[in-house]
Amino acid sequence: VPGASCYDPAAAGAADARSRNGSAARHDPNDLTAAQVAEREKDFAARVSARRATADAALQAVITIPVVFHVISEDGTQANGNIPDSWITNQIAVLNAAYAANTSFQFSLQSIDRRTNASWYPIVYGSSTESAMKAALRTGGDGTLNIYTGALSDDLLGWATFPTGSIGTYDGVVILDQSLPGGNATNYNLGDTATHEIGHWLNLYHTFQGGCSTTGDSVSDTPREKSAAYACPTGRDTCSQSGVDPIHNFMDYTYDSCMYEFTAGQATRMLNAWNAYRA
């Protein structure tokens, strides 16, 4: 949990993950309960009010987020994690294109930190080795985006920590190395796992958070969605409320080629979260 002294995936500040279509992985280890969402939303609302964070993302100047990539390799070979610089620069380009449409955020690569450590590869969600790796490597302030790449446990594509009032060494984004542009994660190798996970890092939930409930994902302009969508199921409509499922939203689980948008409400929520937790 970001800002905590020990790692507790069940806590309200826990990370959130993305898994593949048809994955044999266990249940997403980071889905939030209604109680966890309520706790987070109470804190978020109080911080937004206290800081008088703007509700109009369109009025904000561009916010450039510094990015540090930590490339974890088993043995120094590309086959086992030592991905090339070109994949990383292409990933930054994907992020800037995805966030340019209607958000205030852009991303600037600050450094690439390469580590050969067989005990960290693969990266195991919620493990003591993940905790030790992040404690050893994380750098920068609350607004520095630390991205860790490597092979991942449980067939996950990635996970990320939500912001909390006390950002700690666990803060950051973990993504499958083969999900970057140039990788071999079929249907998930255009770079949008990072796009998705950074959304969580900026306080977005999955579009299917809360299912068909009135609160849903806590963003008013994302249509309600009963469950995660996979592949690219055009016309899918799982809730009785207006609007078909937001399968093209970066915060769903569809193929990278199917994702292309954040809503204006999501952009505002990310901006308010930045001002409340990371600025």
Legacy VTK file of the C-alpha trace (Angstrom):
# vtk DataFile Version 3.0
C-alpha trace
ASCII
DATASET POLYDATA
POINTS 279 float
0.000 0.000 0.000
1.477 3.370 -0.900
2.494 5.257 2.173
2.236 2.261 4.491
5.075 0.725 6.447
3.982 -2.794 5.509
2.401 -4.153 2.374
-1.299 -4.978 2.801
-3.119 -5.586 -0.499
-6.459 -5.638 1.300
-6.129 -2.071 2.554
-7.967 0.849 0.999
-4.874 2.188 -0.715
-4.012 -1.108 -2.376
-2.890 -1.449 -5.938
-5.051 -2.301 -8.912
-4.266 -4.768 -11.658
-4.996 -5.679 -15.265
-5.220 -9.269 -16.501
-5.480 -10.874 -19.923
-8.548 -12.232 -21.678
-8.865 -15.900 -20.791
-6.096 -15.631 -18.228
-5.692 -18.478 -15.787
-4.686 -15.945 -13.141
-6.396 -15.886 -9.794
-9.127 -13.332 -9.171
-7.746 -9.814 -9.648
-5.890 -9.393 -6.350
-6.679 -5.708 -6.100
-10.379 -5.186 -6.818
-11.743 -2.825 -4.195
-14.742 -3.585 -2.031
-17.583 -1.089 -1.671
-16.302 -0.238 1.808
-12.791 0.438 0.521
-14.147 2.676 -2.226
-16.297 4.579 0.272
-13.283 5.136 2.527
-11.136 6.328 -0.363
-13.849 8.625 -1.720
-14.390 10.247 1.669
-10.691 11.072 1.942
-10.501 12.214 -1.677
-13.485 14.567 -1.333
-12.035 16.113 1.817
-8.662 16.715 0.179
-10.177 18.188 -2.968
-12.277 20.540 -0.868
-9.346 21.542 1.341
-7.108 22.298 -1.622
-9.910 23.816 -3.660
-8.801 21.666 -6.580
-10.312 22.878 -9.820
-13.239 21.017 -11.344
-12.361 22.162 -14.846
-9.497 20.194 -16.345
-9.658 22.221 -19.545
-8.469 25.326 -17.695
-5.285 23.689 -16.428
-1.873 24.145 -17.944
-0.060 21.015 -19.021
1.338 19.025 -16.106
4.506 17.157 -17.031
5.075 14.034 -14.966
8.696 12.865 -14.613
9.060 9.141 -15.322
11.740 6.770 -14.078
11.832 3.292 -15.639
13.265 0.444 -13.572
14.034 -2.430 -15.945
14.299 -5.694 -14.022
16.112 -8.570 -15.705
16.904 -12.096 -14.625
20.240 -12.369 -16.407
20.830 -9.228 -18.477
19.385 -10.648 -21.707
16.474 -9.158 -23.625
14.708 -12.534 -23.520
14.689 -12.311 -19.740
13.729 -8.718 -19.154
16.478 -6.401 -20.379
14.255 -4.602 -22.865
15.779 -2.026 -25.260
15.640 1.733 -24.829
13.513 1.990 -27.985
10.649 0.135 -26.325
10.709 2.612 -23.462
10.813 5.734 -25.632
7.959 4.296 -27.698
6.033 3.649 -24.494
6.412 7.280 -23.468
5.082 8.314 -26.892
2.047 6.050 -26.413
1.351 7.608 -23.015
1.614 11.137 -24.349
-0.766 10.351 -27.202
-3.275 8.663 -24.888
-3.291 11.450 -22.305
-3.129 14.343 -24.781
-6.734 14.094 -25.949
-8.538 15.601 -22.958
-6.291 15.460 -19.897
-3.721 17.866 -18.505
-0.932 15.286 -18.336
2.167 14.597 -20.361
5.114 12.376 -19.489
8.848 13.030 -19.630
11.384 10.213 -19.360
13.981 11.167 -16.738
16.078 8.024 -16.536
16.282 4.289 -17.168
17.551 2.196 -14.277
18.597 -1.344 -15.295
18.924 -4.040 -12.659
19.901 -7.685 -13.046
18.493 -9.557 -10.072
17.100 -13.072 -10.379
15.328 -12.792 -7.013
13.229 -9.901 -8.347
12.354 -11.653 -11.621
9.537 -12.425 -12.019
7.969 -9.655 -9.959
5.451 -11.270 -7.607
2.490 -9.124 -6.595
2.278 -8.393 -2.874
5.460 -10.293 -2.056
8.273 -9.343 0.270
10.600 -9.290 -2.742
8.385 -6.737 -4.493
8.448 -4.625 -1.350
12.238 -4.889 -1.086
12.717 -4.079 -4.765
10.619 -0.928 -4.559
12.210 0.166 -1.297
15.629 -0.151 -2.910
14.806 1.488 -6.217
12.006 4.038 -5.931
13.208 7.582 -6.486
11.769 11.090 -6.634
8.878 12.800 -4.909
5.152 12.130 -4.708
4.696 13.237 -8.316
7.476 11.106 -9.789
6.140 8.117 -11.693
8.260 5.040 -11.041
7.551 2.244 -13.540
8.921 -1.252 -12.952
9.081 -3.738 -15.837
9.690 -7.474 -15.742
8.016 -10.846 -16.012
4.979 -10.855 -13.693
3.354 -13.436 -11.474
-0.124 -14.902 -12.008
-0.298 -13.998 -15.714
-1.004 -10.369 -14.814
-0.288 -7.539 -17.234
0.345 -4.967 -14.537
-0.712 -3.286 -11.331
-0.456 0.150 -9.759
-0.884 1.874 -6.435
-3.618 4.410 -5.840
-2.548 7.727 -4.298
-2.979 8.163 -0.560
-2.257 10.876 1.947
1.201 9.473 2.631
3.049 8.355 -0.498
5.688 5.761 0.375
8.243 3.530 -1.288
5.587 1.107 -2.573
4.137 3.798 -4.803
4.386 3.188 -8.530
3.358 1.121 -11.530
4.448 -2.421 -12.386
3.966 -3.669 -15.954
4.779 -6.777 -17.928
7.898 -6.096 -19.977
6.323 -7.692 -23.059
3.339 -5.297 -22.896
5.466 -2.376 -24.091
5.411 -1.482 -27.807
7.661 -4.087 -29.396
6.816 -6.831 -26.910
5.194 -10.173 -27.625
2.116 -10.057 -25.361
-0.424 -10.788 -28.097
-3.287 -8.235 -28.129
-1.653 -6.396 -25.231
1.617 -5.122 -26.714
0.729 -1.626 -27.926
1.590 0.024 -24.618
-1.831 0.560 -23.092
-1.250 -1.573 -20.032
0.869 1.353 -18.851
-1.869 3.792 -19.899
-4.382 1.816 -17.830
-2.188 1.413 -14.758
-1.206 5.082 -14.696
-4.929 5.845 -14.635
-5.055 3.981 -11.308
-1.946 5.850 -10.145
-3.968 9.021 -10.806
-6.954 7.661 -8.848
-9.176 6.159 -11.549
-11.047 2.943 -10.874
-11.940 0.316 -13.444
-14.981 1.263 -15.501
-16.706 -1.816 -14.054
-15.990 -0.843 -10.422
-19.313 -0.975 -8.598
-21.014 -2.769 -11.476
-24.461 -1.389 -12.282
-24.780 0.494 -8.984
-25.575 4.186 -8.914
-22.029 5.097 -7.897
-20.266 2.864 -10.418
-16.663 3.993 -10.884
-17.312 7.365 -9.178
-17.215 9.181 -12.541
-20.576 10.404 -13.820
-19.890 10.294 -17.551
-18.652 6.709 -17.826
-21.587 4.369 -18.543
-22.189 1.700 -15.914
-20.703 -1.719 -16.651
-21.521 -4.937 -14.810
-18.206 -6.691 -15.358
-14.903 -6.386 -17.187
-14.980 -6.505 -20.981
-12.382 -8.498 -22.891
-11.350 -8.537 -26.567
-13.471 -5.810 -28.238
-17.180 -6.666 -27.847
-18.863 -3.879 -29.825
-22.355 -3.053 -28.571
-21.956 -4.828 -25.240
-24.506 -3.470 -22.767
-24.593 -5.092 -19.344
-26.478 -2.476 -17.282
-29.953 -0.980 -17.615
-28.703 2.593 -17.247
-28.167 4.679 -20.362
-25.169 4.034 -22.569
-23.474 0.899 -23.831
-20.489 -0.471 -21.956
-17.376 1.746 -22.232
-15.282 -0.892 -23.981
-13.067 1.733 -25.622
-12.129 3.288 -22.293
-8.556 2.852 -21.122
-9.844 1.699 -17.731
-11.614 -1.409 -19.037
-9.872 -4.748 -19.799
-10.221 -4.865 -23.589
-7.428 -5.368 -26.122
-4.997 -2.486 -26.544
-6.293 -1.977 -30.088
-9.809 -1.458 -28.696
-8.858 1.232 -26.150
-8.611 4.879 -27.097
-10.309 7.208 -24.620
-10.672 8.789 -21.234
-13.857 10.746 -20.540
-13.927 14.394 -19.502
-15.039 13.264 -16.055
-12.068 10.944 -15.742
-9.757 13.763 -16.806
-11.182 15.990 -14.086
-10.883 13.250 -11.485
-7.223 12.656 -12.384
-6.471 16.358 -12.195
-8.161 16.689 -8.813
-6.250 13.641 -7.579
-2.969 15.138 -8.750
-3.685 18.372 -6.895
-4.881 16.529 -3.789
-2.149 13.896 -3.496
0.796 14.376 -5.843
1.326 18.064 -6.653
LINES 1 280
279 0 1 2 3 4 5 6 7 8 9 10 11 12 13 14 15 16 17 18 19 20 21 22 23 24 25 26 27 28 29 30 31 32 33 34 35 36 37 38 39 40 41 42 43 44 45 46 47 48 49 50 51 52 53 54 55 56 57 58 59 60 61 62 63 64 65 66 67 68 69 70 71 72 73 74 75 76 77 78 79 80 81 82 83 84 85 86 87 88 89 90 91 92 93 94 95 96 97 98 99 100 101 102 103 104 105 106 107 108 109 110 111 112 113 114 115 116 117 118 119 120 121 122 123 124 125 126 127 128 129 130 131 132 133 134 135 136 137 138 139 140 141 142 143 144 145 146 147 148 149 150 151 152 153 154 155 156 157 158 159 160 161 162 163 164 165 166 167 168 169 170 171 172 173 174 175 176 177 178 179 180 181 182 183 184 185 186 187 188 189 190 191 192 193 194 195 196 197 198 199 200 201 202 203 204 205 206 207 208 209 210 211 212 213 214 215 216 217 218 219 220 221 222 223 224 225 226 227 228 229 230 231 232 233 234 235 236 237 238 239 240 241 242 243 244 245 246 247 248 249 250 251 252 253 254 255 256 257 258 259 260 261 262 263 264 265 266 267 268 269 270 271 272 273 274 275 276 277 278
